[in-house]
Amino acid sequence: MRFFWAWLPLLLGLGMIGGNLPRLLHAPHAVVMVMDTLNLGLAVTTVVLTLRAGRHFFRARGLRTLE
């Protein structure tokens, strides 16, 4: 859990840099498409990890605190 929260900002920043850098460097269309595909995979992975961490956090609190 601690590992994920420490790396979350780095993963999001990496996605933002990877999304904008090929366009700023006027890279060929194929390179831009490959980077967009990798960024989509990174975004999906980040969402899955966030959902798992949230599920773990709320499960640990139990139902007694929700009353």
mmCIF file as gemmi writes it, N, C-alpha and C atoms, coordinates in Angstrom:
data_model
loop_
_atom_site.group_PDB
_atom_site.id
_atom_site.type_symbol
_atom_site.label_atom_id
_atom_site.label_alt_id
_atom_site.label_comp_id
_atom_site.label_asym_id
_atom_site.label_entity_id
_atom_site.label_seq_id
_atom_site.pdbx_PDB_ins_code
_atom_site.Cartn_x
_atom_site.Cartn_y
_atom_site.Cartn_z
_atom_site.occupancy
_atom_site.B_iso_or_equiv
_atom_site.pdbx_formal_charge
_atom_site.auth_seq_id
_atom_site.auth_asym_id
_atom_site.pdbx_PDB_model_num
ATOM 1 N N . MET Axp A 1 ? 0.83 -1.184 0 1 0 ? 1 A 1
ATOM 2 C CA . MET Axp A 1 ? 0 0 0 1 0 ? 1 A 1
ATOM 3 C C . MET Axp A 1 ? 0.878 1.252 0 1 0 ? 1 A 1
ATOM 4 N N . ARG Axp A 2 ? 1.869 1.281 0.855 1 0 ? 2 A 1
ATOM 5 C CA . ARG Axp A 2 ? 2.76 2.437 0.917 1 0 ? 2 A 1
ATOM 6 C C . ARG Axp A 2 ? 3.524 2.605 -0.396 1 0 ? 2 A 1
ATOM 7 N N . PHE Axp A 3 ? 3.918 1.485 -0.989 1 0 ? 3 A 1
ATOM 8 C CA . PHE Axp A 3 ? 4.661 1.525 -2.254 1 0 ? 3 A 1
ATOM 9 C C . PHE Axp A 3 ? 3.842 2.197 -3.345 1 0 ? 3 A 1
ATOM 10 N N . PHE Axp A 4 ? 2.555 1.852 -3.431 1 0 ? 4 A 1
ATOM 11 C CA . PHE Axp A 4 ? 1.718 2.393 -4.494 1 0 ? 4 A 1
ATOM 12 C C . PHE Axp A 4 ? 1.537 3.902 -4.352 1 0 ? 4 A 1
ATOM 13 N N . TRP Axp A 5 ? 1.242 4.367 -3.154 1 0 ? 5 A 1
ATOM 14 C CA . TRP Axp A 5 ? 0.99 5.801 -2.972 1 0 ? 5 A 1
ATOM 15 C C . TRP Axp A 5 ? 2.249 6.614 -3.205 1 0 ? 5 A 1
ATOM 16 N N . ALA Axp A 6 ? 3.414 6.041 -3.002 1 0 ? 6 A 1
ATOM 17 C CA . ALA Axp A 6 ? 4.656 6.764 -3.261 1 0 ? 6 A 1
ATOM 18 C C . ALA Axp A 6 ? 4.922 6.897 -4.749 1 0 ? 6 A 1
ATOM 19 N N . TRP Axp A 7 ? 4.52 5.92 -5.539 1 0 ? 7 A 1
ATOM 20 C CA . TRP Axp A 7 ? 4.807 5.93 -6.959 1 0 ? 7 A 1
ATOM 21 C C . TRP Axp A 7 ? 3.689 6.513 -7.818 1 0 ? 7 A 1
ATOM 22 N N . LEU Axp A 8 ? 2.516 6.737 -7.266 1 0 ? 8 A 1
ATOM 23 C CA . LEU Axp A 8 ? 1.388 7.244 -8.046 1 0 ? 8 A 1
ATOM 24 C C . LEU Axp A 8 ? 1.69 8.575 -8.734 1 0 ? 8 A 1
ATOM 25 N N . PRO Axp A 9 ? 2.236 9.583 -8.059 1 0 ? 9 A 1
ATOM 26 C CA . PRO Axp A 9 ? 2.549 10.83 -8.765 1 0 ? 9 A 1
ATOM 27 C C . PRO Axp A 9 ? 3.582 10.646 -9.873 1 0 ? 9 A 1
ATOM 28 N N . LEU Axp A 10 ? 4.549 9.762 -9.641 1 0 ? 10 A 1
ATOM 29 C CA . LEU Axp A 10 ? 5.553 9.509 -10.676 1 0 ? 10 A 1
ATOM 30 C C . LEU Axp A 10 ? 4.922 8.868 -11.905 1 0 ? 10 A 1
ATOM 31 N N . LEU Axp A 11 ? 4.03 7.911 -11.713 1 0 ? 11 A 1
ATOM 32 C CA . LEU Axp A 11 ? 3.372 7.258 -12.841 1 0 ? 11 A 1
ATOM 33 C C . LEU Axp A 11 ? 2.515 8.245 -13.63 1 0 ? 11 A 1
ATOM 34 N N . LEU Axp A 12 ? 1.782 9.099 -12.937 1 0 ? 12 A 1
ATOM 35 C CA . LEU Axp A 12 ? 0.95 10.078 -13.623 1 0 ? 12 A 1
ATOM 36 C C . LEU Axp A 12 ? 1.799 11.107 -14.373 1 0 ? 12 A 1
ATOM 37 N N . GLY Axp A 13 ? 2.891 11.541 -13.771 1 0 ? 13 A 1
ATOM 38 C CA . GLY Axp A 13 ? 3.79 12.466 -14.457 1 0 ? 13 A 1
ATOM 39 C C . GLY Axp A 13 ? 4.436 11.832 -15.673 1 0 ? 13 A 1
ATOM 40 N N . LEU Axp A 14 ? 4.799 10.575 -15.564 1 0 ? 14 A 1
ATOM 41 C CA . LEU Axp A 14 ? 5.374 9.86 -16.705 1 0 ? 14 A 1
ATOM 42 C C . LEU Axp A 14 ? 4.377 9.769 -17.849 1 0 ? 14 A 1
ATOM 43 N N . GLY Axp A 15 ? 3.115 9.544 -17.52 1 0 ? 15 A 1
ATOM 44 C CA . GLY Axp A 15 ? 2.088 9.503 -18.55 1 0 ? 15 A 1
ATOM 45 C C . GLY Axp A 15 ? 1.907 10.843 -19.235 1 0 ? 15 A 1
ATOM 46 N N . MET Axp A 16 ? 1.958 11.915 -18.467 1 0 ? 16 A 1
ATOM 47 C CA . MET Axp A 16 ? 1.801 13.245 -19.061 1 0 ? 16 A 1
ATOM 48 C C . MET Axp A 16 ? 2.985 13.596 -19.964 1 0 ? 16 A 1
ATOM 49 N N . ILE Axp A 17 ? 4.187 13.272 -19.518 1 0 ? 17 A 1
ATOM 50 C CA . ILE Axp A 17 ? 5.367 13.541 -20.338 1 0 ? 17 A 1
ATOM 51 C C . ILE Axp A 17 ? 5.342 12.687 -21.598 1 0 ? 17 A 1
ATOM 52 N N . GLY Axp A 18 ? 5.013 11.416 -21.451 1 0 ? 18 A 1
ATOM 53 C CA . GLY Axp A 18 ? 4.957 10.524 -22.615 1 0 ? 18 A 1
ATOM 54 C C . GLY Axp A 18 ? 3.885 10.92 -23.603 1 0 ? 18 A 1
ATOM 55 N N . GLY Axp A 19 ? 2.825 11.551 -23.145 1 0 ? 19 A 1
ATOM 56 C CA . GLY Axp A 19 ? 1.768 11.981 -24.052 1 0 ? 19 A 1
ATOM 57 C C . GLY Axp A 19 ? 2.11 13.236 -24.826 1 0 ? 19 A 1
ATOM 58 N N . ASN Axp A 20 ? 2.885 14.122 -24.232 1 0 ? 20 A 1
ATOM 59 C CA . ASN Axp A 20 ? 3.175 15.4 -24.883 1 0 ? 20 A 1
ATOM 60 C C . ASN Axp A 20 ? 4.517 15.456 -25.598 1 0 ? 20 A 1
ATOM 61 N N . LEU Axp A 21 ? 5.472 14.704 -25.167 1 0 ? 21 A 1
ATOM 62 C CA . LEU Axp A 21 ? 6.819 14.804 -25.716 1 0 ? 21 A 1
ATOM 63 C C . LEU Axp A 21 ? 6.906 14.474 -27.209 1 0 ? 21 A 1
ATOM 64 N N . PRO Axp A 22 ? 6.299 13.401 -27.715 1 0 ? 22 A 1
ATOM 65 C CA . PRO Axp A 22 ? 6.418 13.135 -29.154 1 0 ? 22 A 1
ATOM 66 C C . PRO Axp A 22 ? 5.817 14.247 -30.011 1 0 ? 22 A 1
ATOM 67 N N . ARG Axp A 23 ? 4.734 14.841 -29.559 1 0 ? 23 A 1
ATOM 68 C CA . ARG Axp A 23 ? 4.134 15.936 -30.327 1 0 ? 23 A 1
ATOM 69 C C . ARG Axp A 23 ? 5.03 17.17 -30.307 1 0 ? 23 A 1
ATOM 70 N N . LEU Axp A 24 ? 5.646 17.446 -29.163 1 0 ? 24 A 1
ATOM 71 C CA . LEU Axp A 24 ? 6.533 18.608 -29.065 1 0 ? 24 A 1
ATOM 72 C C . LEU Axp A 24 ? 7.788 18.432 -29.913 1 0 ? 24 A 1
ATOM 73 N N . LEU Axp A 25 ? 8.236 17.203 -30.075 1 0 ? 25 A 1
ATOM 74 C CA . LEU Axp A 25 ? 9.432 16.935 -30.876 1 0 ? 25 A 1
ATOM 75 C C . LEU Axp A 25 ? 9.109 16.692 -32.342 1 0 ? 25 A 1
ATOM 76 N N . HIS Axp A 26 ? 7.841 16.828 -32.715 1 0 ? 26 A 1
ATOM 77 C CA . HIS Axp A 26 ? 7.383 16.595 -34.09 1 0 ? 26 A 1
ATOM 78 C C . HIS Axp A 26 ? 7.789 15.204 -34.582 1 0 ? 26 A 1
ATOM 79 N N . ALA Axp A 27 ? 7.5 14.224 -33.753 1 0 ? 27 A 1
ATOM 80 C CA . ALA Axp A 27 ? 7.818 12.837 -34.08 1 0 ? 27 A 1
ATOM 81 C C . ALA Axp A 27 ? 6.853 12.329 -35.159 1 0 ? 27 A 1
ATOM 82 N N . PRO Axp A 28 ? 7.227 11.276 -35.877 1 0 ? 28 A 1
ATOM 83 C CA . PRO Axp A 28 ? 6.327 10.698 -36.877 1 0 ? 28 A 1
ATOM 84 C C . PRO Axp A 28 ? 5.044 10.164 -36.226 1 0 ? 28 A 1
ATOM 85 N N . HIS Axp A 29 ? 4.027 10.022 -37.04 1 0 ? 29 A 1
ATOM 86 C CA . HIS Axp A 29 ? 2.717 9.59 -36.557 1 0 ? 29 A 1
ATOM 87 C C . HIS Axp A 29 ? 2.787 8.23 -35.861 1 0 ? 29 A 1
ATOM 88 N N . ALA Axp A 30 ? 3.607 7.329 -36.38 1 0 ? 30 A 1
ATOM 89 C CA . ALA Axp A 30 ? 3.716 5.99 -35.78 1 0 ? 30 A 1
ATOM 90 C C . ALA Axp A 30 ? 4.251 6.068 -34.343 1 0 ? 30 A 1
ATOM 91 N N . VAL Axp A 31 ? 5.215 6.931 -34.105 1 0 ? 31 A 1
ATOM 92 C CA . VAL Axp A 31 ? 5.783 7.078 -32.761 1 0 ? 31 A 1
ATOM 93 C C . VAL Axp A 31 ? 4.735 7.656 -31.809 1 0 ? 31 A 1
ATOM 94 N N . VAL Axp A 32 ? 3.96 8.631 -32.285 1 0 ? 32 A 1
ATOM 95 C CA . VAL Axp A 32 ? 2.907 9.23 -31.465 1 0 ? 32 A 1
ATOM 96 C C . VAL Axp A 32 ? 1.862 8.176 -31.111 1 0 ? 32 A 1
ATOM 97 N N . MET Axp A 33 ? 1.487 7.338 -32.06 1 0 ? 33 A 1
ATOM 98 C CA . MET Axp A 33 ? 0.488 6.307 -31.804 1 0 ? 33 A 1
ATOM 99 C C . MET Axp A 33 ? 0.999 5.265 -30.811 1 0 ? 33 A 1
ATOM 100 N N . VAL Axp A 34 ? 2.257 4.886 -30.911 1 0 ? 34 A 1
ATOM 101 C CA . VAL Axp A 34 ? 2.839 3.924 -29.962 1 0 ? 34 A 1
ATOM 102 C C . VAL Axp A 34 ? 2.849 4.515 -28.553 1 0 ? 34 A 1
ATOM 103 N N . MET Axp A 35 ? 3.234 5.766 -28.428 1 0 ? 35 A 1
ATOM 104 C CA . MET Axp A 35 ? 3.262 6.404 -27.116 1 0 ? 35 A 1
ATOM 105 C C . MET Axp A 35 ? 1.855 6.552 -26.538 1 0 ? 35 A 1
ATOM 106 N N . ASP Axp A 36 ? 0.875 6.874 -27.389 1 0 ? 36 A 1
ATOM 107 C CA . ASP Axp A 36 ? -0.507 6.961 -26.917 1 0 ? 36 A 1
ATOM 108 C C . ASP Axp A 36 ? -1.013 5.608 -26.424 1 0 ? 36 A 1
ATOM 109 N N . THR Axp A 37 ? -0.635 4.551 -27.114 1 0 ? 37 A 1
ATOM 110 C CA . THR Axp A 37 ? -1.036 3.208 -26.691 1 0 ? 37 A 1
ATOM 111 C C . THR Axp A 37 ? -0.389 2.84 -25.357 1 0 ? 37 A 1
ATOM 112 N N . LEU Axp A 38 ? 0.882 3.147 -25.194 1 0 ? 38 A 1
ATOM 113 C CA . LEU Axp A 38 ? 1.56 2.874 -23.927 1 0 ? 38 A 1
ATOM 114 C C . LEU Axp A 38 ? 0.955 3.703 -22.791 1 0 ? 38 A 1
ATOM 115 N N . ASN Axp A 39 ? 0.585 4.95 -23.09 1 0 ? 39 A 1
ATOM 116 C CA . ASN Axp A 39 ? -0.043 5.785 -22.065 1 0 ? 39 A 1
ATOM 117 C C . ASN Axp A 39 ? -1.412 5.254 -21.669 1 0 ? 39 A 1
ATOM 118 N N . LEU Axp A 40 ? -2.148 4.697 -22.61 1 0 ? 40 A 1
ATOM 119 C CA . LEU Axp A 40 ? -3.44 4.103 -22.288 1 0 ? 40 A 1
ATOM 120 C C . LEU Axp A 40 ? -3.237 2.906 -21.35 1 0 ? 40 A 1
ATOM 121 N N . GLY Axp A 41 ? -2.255 2.081 -21.641 1 0 ? 41 A 1
ATOM 122 C CA . GLY Axp A 41 ? -1.953 0.953 -20.753 1 0 ? 41 A 1
ATOM 123 C C . GLY Axp A 41 ? -1.541 1.413 -19.368 1 0 ? 41 A 1
ATOM 124 N N . LEU Axp A 42 ? -0.747 2.478 -19.297 1 0 ? 42 A 1
ATOM 125 C CA . LEU Axp A 42 ? -0.338 3.03 -18.011 1 0 ? 42 A 1
ATOM 126 C C . LEU Axp A 42 ? -1.537 3.597 -17.25 1 0 ? 42 A 1
ATOM 127 N N . ALA Axp A 43 ? -2.45 4.261 -17.957 1 0 ? 43 A 1
ATOM 128 C CA . ALA Axp A 43 ? -3.647 4.822 -17.309 1 0 ? 43 A 1
ATOM 129 C C . ALA Axp A 43 ? -4.553 3.721 -16.775 1 0 ? 43 A 1
ATOM 130 N N . VAL Axp A 44 ? -4.752 2.677 -17.549 1 0 ? 44 A 1
ATOM 131 C CA . VAL Axp A 44 ? -5.599 1.566 -17.102 1 0 ? 44 A 1
ATOM 132 C C . VAL Axp A 44 ? -4.971 0.884 -15.892 1 0 ? 44 A 1
ATOM 133 N N . THR Axp A 45 ? -3.672 0.685 -15.921 1 0 ? 45 A 1
ATOM 134 C CA . THR Axp A 45 ? -2.974 0.071 -14.79 1 0 ? 45 A 1
ATOM 135 C C . THR Axp A 45 ? -3.106 0.93 -13.536 1 0 ? 45 A 1
ATOM 136 N N . THR Axp A 46 ? -2.971 2.242 -13.687 1 0 ? 46 A 1
ATOM 137 C CA . THR Axp A 46 ? -3.086 3.144 -12.551 1 0 ? 46 A 1
ATOM 138 C C . THR Axp A 46 ? -4.493 3.115 -11.967 1 0 ? 46 A 1
ATOM 139 N N . VAL Axp A 47 ? -5.505 3.079 -12.827 1 0 ? 47 A 1
ATOM 140 C CA . VAL Axp A 47 ? -6.89 3.019 -12.341 1 0 ? 47 A 1
ATOM 141 C C . VAL Axp A 47 ? -7.142 1.715 -11.599 1 0 ? 47 A 1
ATOM 142 N N . VAL Axp A 48 ? -6.664 0.614 -12.127 1 0 ? 48 A 1
ATOM 143 C CA . VAL Axp A 48 ? -6.852 -0.686 -11.466 1 0 ? 48 A 1
ATOM 144 C C . VAL Axp A 48 ? -6.165 -0.705 -10.113 1 0 ? 48 A 1
ATOM 145 N N . LEU Axp A 49 ? -4.941 -0.202 -10.041 1 0 ? 49 A 1
ATOM 146 C CA . LEU Axp A 49 ? -4.227 -0.169 -8.765 1 0 ? 49 A 1
ATOM 147 C C . LEU Axp A 49 ? -4.913 0.751 -7.759 1 0 ? 49 A 1
ATOM 148 N N . THR Axp A 50 ? -5.454 1.874 -8.228 1 0 ? 50 A 1
ATOM 149 C CA . THR Axp A 50 ? -6.17 2.784 -7.333 1 0 ? 50 A 1
ATOM 150 C C . THR Axp A 50 ? -7.44 2.143 -6.802 1 0 ? 50 A 1
ATOM 151 N N . LEU Axp A 51 ? -8.174 1.458 -7.658 1 0 ? 51 A 1
ATOM 152 C CA . LEU Axp A 51 ? -9.389 0.786 -7.21 1 0 ? 51 A 1
ATOM 153 C C . LEU Axp A 51 ? -9.082 -0.32 -6.198 1 0 ? 51 A 1
ATOM 154 N N . ARG Axp A 52 ? -8.013 -1.062 -6.447 1 0 ? 52 A 1
ATOM 155 C CA . ARG Axp A 52 ? -7.63 -2.111 -5.498 1 0 ? 52 A 1
ATOM 156 C C . ARG Axp A 52 ? -7.217 -1.522 -4.162 1 0 ? 52 A 1
ATOM 157 N N . ALA Axp A 53 ? -6.472 -0.403 -4.187 1 0 ? 53 A 1
ATOM 158 C CA . ALA Axp A 53 ? -6.052 0.228 -2.942 1 0 ? 53 A 1
ATOM 159 C C . ALA Axp A 53 ? -7.259 0.791 -2.193 1 0 ? 53 A 1
ATOM 160 N N . GLY Axp A 54 ? -8.197 1.39 -2.915 1 0 ? 54 A 1
ATOM 161 C CA . GLY Axp A 54 ? -9.406 1.91 -2.279 1 0 ? 54 A 1
ATOM 162 C C . GLY Axp A 54 ? -10.248 0.8 -1.68 1 0 ? 54 A 1
ATOM 163 N N . ARG Axp A 55 ? -10.356 -0.294 -2.389 1 0 ? 55 A 1
ATOM 164 C CA . ARG Axp A 55 ? -11.113 -1.439 -1.872 1 0 ? 55 A 1
ATOM 165 C C . ARG Axp A 55 ? -10.47 -1.983 -0.605 1 0 ? 55 A 1
ATOM 166 N N . HIS Axp A 56 ? -9.143 -2.078 -0.619 1 0 ? 56 A 1
ATOM 167 C CA . HIS Axp A 56 ? -8.426 -2.557 0.558 1 0 ? 56 A 1
ATOM 168 C C . HIS Axp A 56 ? -8.613 -1.593 1.737 1 0 ? 56 A 1
ATOM 169 N N . PHE Axp A 57 ? -8.591 -0.293 1.467 1 0 ? 57 A 1
ATOM 170 C CA . PHE Axp A 57 ? -8.733 0.71 2.517 1 0 ? 57 A 1
ATOM 171 C C . PHE Axp A 57 ? -10.121 0.65 3.148 1 0 ? 57 A 1
ATOM 172 N N . PHE Axp A 58 ? -11.155 0.577 2.314 1 0 ? 58 A 1
ATOM 173 C CA . PHE Axp A 58 ? -12.511 0.561 2.853 1 0 ? 58 A 1
ATOM 174 C C . PHE Axp A 58 ? -12.87 -0.78 3.492 1 0 ? 58 A 1
ATOM 175 N N . ARG Axp A 59 ? -12.283 -1.856 3.007 1 0 ? 59 A 1
ATOM 176 C CA . ARG Axp A 59 ? -12.537 -3.16 3.615 1 0 ? 59 A 1
ATOM 177 C C . ARG Axp A 59 ? -11.909 -3.221 5.008 1 0 ? 59 A 1
ATOM 178 N N . ALA Axp A 60 ? -10.759 -2.595 5.178 1 0 ? 60 A 1
ATOM 179 C CA . ALA Axp A 60 ? -10.066 -2.616 6.461 1 0 ? 60 A 1
ATOM 180 C C . ALA Axp A 60 ? -10.831 -1.817 7.515 1 0 ? 60 A 1
ATOM 181 N N . ARG Axp A 61 ? -11.591 -0.821 7.107 1 0 ? 61 A 1
ATOM 182 C CA . ARG Axp A 61 ? -12.342 -0.008 8.062 1 0 ? 61 A 1
ATOM 183 C C . ARG Axp A 61 ? -13.539 -0.763 8.625 1 0 ? 61 A 1
ATOM 184 N N . GLY Axp A 62 ? -14.099 -1.667 7.835 1 0 ? 62 A 1
ATOM 185 C CA . GLY Axp A 62 ? -15.213 -2.469 8.31 1 0 ? 62 A 1
ATOM 186 C C . GLY Axp A 62 ? -16.541 -1.739 8.224 1 0 ? 62 A 1
ATOM 187 N N . LEU Axp A 63 ? -17.604 -2.46 8.48 1 0 ? 63 A 1
ATOM 188 C CA . LEU Axp A 63 ? -18.944 -1.886 8.386 1 0 ? 63 A 1
ATOM 189 C C . LEU Axp A 63 ? -19.335 -1.111 9.643 1 0 ? 63 A 1
ATOM 190 N N . ARG Axp A 64 ? -18.643 -1.336 10.745 1 0 ? 64 A 1
ATOM 191 C CA . ARG Axp A 64 ? -19.012 -0.66 11.989 1 0 ? 64 A 1
ATOM 192 C C . ARG Axp A 64 ? -18.826 0.843 11.892 1 0 ? 64 A 1
ATOM 193 N N . THR Axp A 65 ? -17.841 1.315 11.113 1 0 ? 65 A 1
ATOM 194 C CA . THR Axp A 65 ? -17.584 2.742 11.029 1 0 ? 65 A 1
ATOM 195 C C . THR Axp A 65 ? -18.557 3.441 10.096 1 0 ? 65 A 1
ATOM 196 N N . LEU Axp A 66 ? -19.28 2.695 9.286 1 0 ? 66 A 1
ATOM 197 C CA . LEU Axp A 66 ? -20.212 3.304 8.342 1 0 ? 66 A 1
ATOM 198 C C . LEU Axp A 66 ? -21.586 3.566 8.94 1 0 ? 66 A 1
ATOM 199 N N . GLU Axp A 67 ? -21.842 3.131 10.144 1 0 ? 67 A 1
ATOM 200 C CA . GLU Axp A 67 ? -23.148 3.312 10.771 1 0 ? 67 A 1
ATOM 201 C C . GLU Axp A 67 ? -23.335 4.692 11.324 1 0 ? 67 A 1
